[in-house]
């Protein structure tokens, strides 16, 4: 297996790696599919347009031979001939060339889907380095595979062509007895027979090569455990940084919570392990709510702040545990605990009113 950073590539490629590779133009694609499409569609276009091609060629031939006696050679006539011939070739071959360009595009899209990426079009310095290009052509494993594949294709198609033509060659001895039109018919039938059979061989080669390219691409895209870990860090964030951010957020939330303790009406305690600060504004709140809570050392800090700000402490072990478990900061007291909390608040409010009257 291929190795990277001392580890074997045992993990399947992630979606991010496949997307990045696709953006760079790295996809599982077989050139044999394109060759098959161009070859097969090219034959079909020529077959369908044979009448049009023959008429155009006949027209050009008649025009050339009928004007030989009037032809004058000079710079103007040569330019005119070049313009006419260029227009003739363009108008004659445009339908076929246009069809080939279209089928080449369709063959690529059928293999990898449609995606336009500027990354794949960006020029790279190494592509213009003749030394690296020469090394890639002569010494890379990919070039060796491509050469071997081309030789194998040449041998297979060449052998098959010889096999098909050998049968046709044995029949040519009878051509001397045929008319010109019959000979032309024989040649056309032999040519089309050869070409569609070669197309079938191309199809087999294309299917095999496409399967191989997909297998090779999947293998090349595999990742080591280290690469998967690093990618997760990049996509989800470094655990150390995330932990630090979370700790800072927790500290900020705790600071805000401690700032709300002096505004509380009562602190319900365990008394040593839990402390829950309760506030109830009769004009704004439909029910009392928790403005701060803590356990162990944080509970002790809440009680210290409460004592400094003359916030009464009320000890109720079961209620403190229940409030800590059921309520988050900012939550209203659940209905199941409302009666118990309301009794404590009623007592606290009565005590505050009594103290005010006593002071007055």
C-alpha positions in Angstrom: 0.0 0.0 0.0 1.0 3.6 -0.5 2.4 5.3 2.5 2.2 8.9 3.7 4.1 10.3 6.7 5.0 6.8 7.7 1.4 5.6 7.8 -0.5 3.4 5.5 -3.5 4.9 3.6 -6.2 2.8 5.2 -9.0 5.4 5.4 -11.5 6.2 2.7 -11.3 9.7 1.2 -13.4 12.3 3.0 -16.0 14.4 1.2 -13.7 17.5 1.7 -10.7 15.8 0.0 -12.8 14.6 -2.9 -14.3 18.1 -3.3 -10.9 19.7 -3.2 -9.5 17.2 -5.7 -12.5 17.9 -8.0 -11.9 21.7 -7.8 -8.3 21.0 -8.9 -9.5 18.9 -11.9 -8.5 15.6 -10.3 -11.3 13.2 -11.1 -11.7 9.5 -12.2 -11.8 9.9 -15.9 -11.0 7.6 -18.8 -9.6 9.0 -22.1 -10.7 5.8 -23.7 -14.4 6.8 -23.2 -13.7 10.0 -25.1 -11.9 8.1 -27.8 -14.8 5.7 -28.1 -17.3 8.5 -28.3 -15.4 10.5 -30.9 -14.7 7.4 -33.0 -18.3 6.1 -32.9 -20.0 9.4 -33.3 -17.5 10.4 -36.0 -18.4 7.3 -38.0 -22.1 7.9 -37.5 -21.8 11.6 -38.6 -19.8 10.6 -41.7 -22.4 7.9 -42.6 -25.3 10.3 -42.1 -23.7 13.1 -44.1 -22.1 11.0 -46.9 -24.6 12.3 -49.4 -23.9 15.9 -48.4 -20.1 15.3 -48.5 -20.1 13.6 -51.9 -22.2 16.5 -53.4 -19.8 19.1 -51.9 -16.7 17.3 -53.1 -18.3 16.7 -56.6 -19.1 20.4 -56.8 -15.6 21.4 -55.9 -14.0 18.9 -58.3 -16.2 20.1 -61.2 -15.4 23.7 -60.4 -11.7 23.1 -60.3 -11.4 21.2 -63.6 -13.9 23.4 -65.4 -11.9 26.5 -64.6 -8.4 25.2 -65.4 -8.2 26.9 -68.8 -9.2 30.3 -67.3 -6.9 30.1 -64.2 -4.4 32.8 -63.9 -1.7 32.7 -61.2 -1.0 35.9 -59.4 -1.1 37.2 -55.8 -4.8 38.3 -56.0 -6.0 35.0 -57.6 -4.1 32.9 -55.0 -5.6 34.9 -52.1 -9.1 34.5 -53.6 -8.5 30.7 -54.1 -7.4 30.4 -50.4 -10.4 32.3 -49.2 -12.8 30.1 -51.3 -11.1 26.9 -50.2 -11.1 27.9 -46.6 -14.8 28.7 -46.7 -15.5 25.5 -48.5 -13.7 23.4 -45.9 -15.3 25.2 -43.0 -18.8 25.0 -44.4 -18.3 21.3 -45.4 -16.7 20.0 -42.2 -18.4 22.4 -39.7 -21.3 20.0 -38.9 -19.0 17.1 -38.3 -16.5 19.0 -36.3 -19.3 20.7 -34.3 -20.8 17.3 -33.5 -17.4 15.9 -32.4 -16.8 18.9 -30.1 -20.3 18.4 -28.6 -19.8 14.7 -28.1 -16.4 15.2 -26.5 -18.0 17.6 -24.0 -20.9 15.2 -23.3 -18.5 12.3 -22.8 -16.6 14.3 -20.2 -19.7 15.5 -18.4 -21.1 11.9 -18.4 -18.1 10.6 -16.6 -17.5 13.3 -13.9 -20.5 15.6 -14.0 -20.5 19.3 -14.8 -18.4 21.6 -12.6 -16.5 24.7 -13.8 -13.4 25.4 -11.6 -10.9 28.2 -11.9 -8.4 26.3 -9.9 -8.0 23.7 -12.7 -7.4 26.5 -15.2 -4.8 28.4 -13.1 -1.3 28.1 -14.6 1.3 26.3 -12.5 5.0 26.8 -12.7 5.8 23.1 -12.7 3.8 22.6 -15.9 6.2 24.9 -17.8 9.4 23.2 -16.4 10.8 21.1 -19.2 13.0 19.0 -16.8 10.0 18.1 -14.6 7.9 17.3 -17.6 10.6 15.1 -19.1 11.0 13.2 -15.8 7.2 12.8 -15.6 7.1 11.4 -19.1 10.1 9.0 -18.8 10.3 8.0 -15.1 6.9 8.2 -13.6 4.8 5.1 -13.0 1.8 6.8 -14.7 3.8 7.2 -17.9 4.8 3.6 -17.9 1.2 2.5 -17.4 0.0 4.8 -20.2 2.7 3.5 -22.6 1.9 -0.1 -21.7 -1.8 0.6 -22.1 -1.3 2.2 -25.6 0.9 -0.8 -26.7 -1.7 -3.3 -25.5 -4.5 -1.3 -27.3 -2.4 -1.2 -30.5 -1.8 -5.0 -30.3 -5.4 -5.8 -29.6 -6.9 -3.5 -32.3 -4.1 -4.4 -34.8 -4.6 -8.1 -34.3 -8.4 -7.8 -34.5 -8.1 -5.6 -37.7 -5.8 -8.2 -39.3 -8.3 -11.0 -38.4 -11.2 -9.1 -39.9 -9.3 -8.0 -43.1 -7.9 -11.4 -43.7 -11.4 -12.7 -44.4 -12.1 -9.8 -46.7 -8.8 -10.2 -48.5 -9.7 -13.8 -49.5 -12.8 -12.5 -51.2 -11.0 -9.9 -53.3 -10.0 -12.5 -55.8 -13.6 -12.5 -57.0 -13.6 -8.7 -57.6 -12.3 -9.0 -61.2 -15.7 -10.4 -62.2 -17.6 -7.5 -60.6 -18.5 -4.1 -62.0 -17.1 -0.9 -60.7 -20.3 -0.1 -58.7 -20.3 -3.6 -57.2 -16.6 -3.2 -56.3 -17.3 0.1 -54.6 -20.3 -1.5 -52.7 -18.0 -4.3 -51.6 -15.4 -1.9 -50.3 -17.9 0.2 -48.5 -19.4 -2.8 -46.8 -16.0 -4.1 -45.8 -15.0 -0.7 -44.5 -18.1 -0.3 -42.4 -17.9 -3.9 -41.1 -14.4 -3.3 -40.0 -15.1 0.0 -38.4 -18.2 -1.0 -36.3 -16.3 -4.1 -35.1 -13.4 -2.0 -34.1 -15.9 0.2 -32.3 -17.0 -2.8 -30.3 -13.4 -3.4 -29.3 -13.0 0.2 -28.4 -16.1 -0.1 -26.2 -14.6 -3.1 -24.3 -11.3 -1.3 -23.8 -13.2 1.9 -22.6 -15.2 0.0 -20.0 -12.1 -1.8 -18.7 -10.1 1.4 -18.6 -12.9 3.4 -16.9 -13.2 0.8 -14.2 -9.5 0.8 -13.7 -9.4 4.6 -13.5 -12.1 4.7 -10.9 -10.3 2.0 -8.8 -7.0 3.8 -9.1 -8.5 7.2 -8.3 -10.2 5.8 -5.2 -7.0 4.2 -4.1 -5.0 7.4 -4.7 -7.5 9.5 -2.7 -7.3 7.2 0.4 -6.0 8.9 3.5 -3.9 8.0 6.5 -5.3 8.3 10.0 -3.1 11.3 10.6 -4.5 13.0 7.5 -8.0 12.4 8.7 -7.2 13.8 12.1 -5.6 16.9 10.7 -8.6 17.4 8.4 -11.0 17.2 11.3 -8.9 19.7 13.1 -9.1 22.1 10.2 -12.9 21.6 9.7 -13.9 21.5 13.3 -11.1 23.6 14.8 -8.1 22.7 16.9 -9.3 21.0 20.2 -6.9 23.1 22.2 -8.2 26.4 20.7 -11.8 25.2 21.1 -11.2 24.3 24.7 -9.6 27.7 25.4 -12.5 29.5 23.7 -15.0 27.5 25.7 -13.1 28.2 28.9 -13.1 31.9 28.2 -16.8 31.9 27.3 -17.5 30.0 30.6 -15.5 32.5 32.5 -17.4 35.4 30.9 -20.8 33.8 31.6 -19.7 33.1 35.2 -18.7 36.8 35.6 -22.1 37.9 34.3 -23.8 35.5 36.6 -21.8 36.7 39.7 -22.8 40.2 38.7 -26.5 39.2 39.1 -26.1 37.7 42.6 -26.4 41.1 44.4 -29.7 41.6 42.6 -31.2 38.3 43.9 -33.9 38.2 46.6 -32.7 35.0 48.3 -29.9 32.3 48.0 -31.2 28.8 48.6 -28.3 26.6 49.8 -27.5 22.9 50.5 -25.8 24.5 52.7 -22.2 23.5 51.6 -22.4 22.1 48.1 -25.2 24.0 46.3 -26.2 27.6 46.0 -29.1 28.9 43.8 -29.8 32.6 43.6 -33.6 33.4 43.1 -35.1 36.7 42.0 -38.7 37.7 41.6 -39.9 41.0 40.3 -43.6 41.2 40.9 -44.2 43.9 38.2 -42.3 42.1 35.4 -42.0 38.4 36.1 -44.8 35.8 36.0 -42.7 33.5 38.2 -39.5 33.6 40.1 -36.3 32.8 38.1 -32.8 31.5 38.7 -30.2 34.3 38.2 -27.2 32.3 39.4 -26.3 28.8 40.6 -23.2 26.9 41.5 -21.8 23.8 43.2 -18.9 23.4 45.6 -16.3 26.3 45.2 -18.6 28.3 43.0 -21.4 27.9 45.5 -19.2 29.3 48.2 -18.4 32.3 46.0 -22.1 32.9 45.4 -22.7 32.9 49.2 -19.8 35.2 49.9 -21.1 37.7 47.4 -24.6 37.4 48.9 -23.3 38.0 52.4 -21.4 41.1 51.3 -24.6 42.5 49.7 -26.9 41.5 52.5 -28.8 38.9 50.4 -30.5 36.4 52.8 -29.4 32.7 52.7 -32.0 30.0 53.1 -31.0 26.4 53.8 -33.1 23.7 52.1 -31.2 20.7 51.0 -33.8 19.0 48.9 -35.0 22.2 47.2 -31.5 23.4 46.4 -30.6 20.1 44.8 -33.9 20.1 42.8 -33.4 23.7 41.6 -29.8 23.0 40.5 -30.9 19.9 38.6 -34.0 21.3 36.9 -33.2 25.0 36.2 -30.6 26.7 34.1 -29.6 30.3 34.6 -32.4 32.6 33.4 -35.1 29.8 33.7 -38.3 30.4 35.6 -39.0 28.1 38.6 -40.9 25.0 37.4 -44.5 24.6 38.6 -43.6 21.6 40.7 -41.3 23.7 42.9 -43.2 27.0 42.7 -45.1 26.5 46.0 -41.9 25.8 48.0 -40.0 28.8 46.5 -43.1 31.0 46.8 -43.3 30.3 50.6 -39.6 31.2 51.0 -40.0 34.4 49.0 -43.1 35.4 50.9 -41.2 35.0 54.2 -38.2 37.0 52.8 -40.5 39.8 51.6 -42.3 39.9 54.9 -38.9 40.0 56.7 -37.8 42.9 54.4 -41.1 44.9 55.1 -40.7 44.3 58.8 -37.2 45.6 58.8 -38.3 48.7 56.8 -41.0 49.4 59.3 -38.6 48.9 62.2 -36.1 51.3 60.7 -38.8 53.9 60.1 
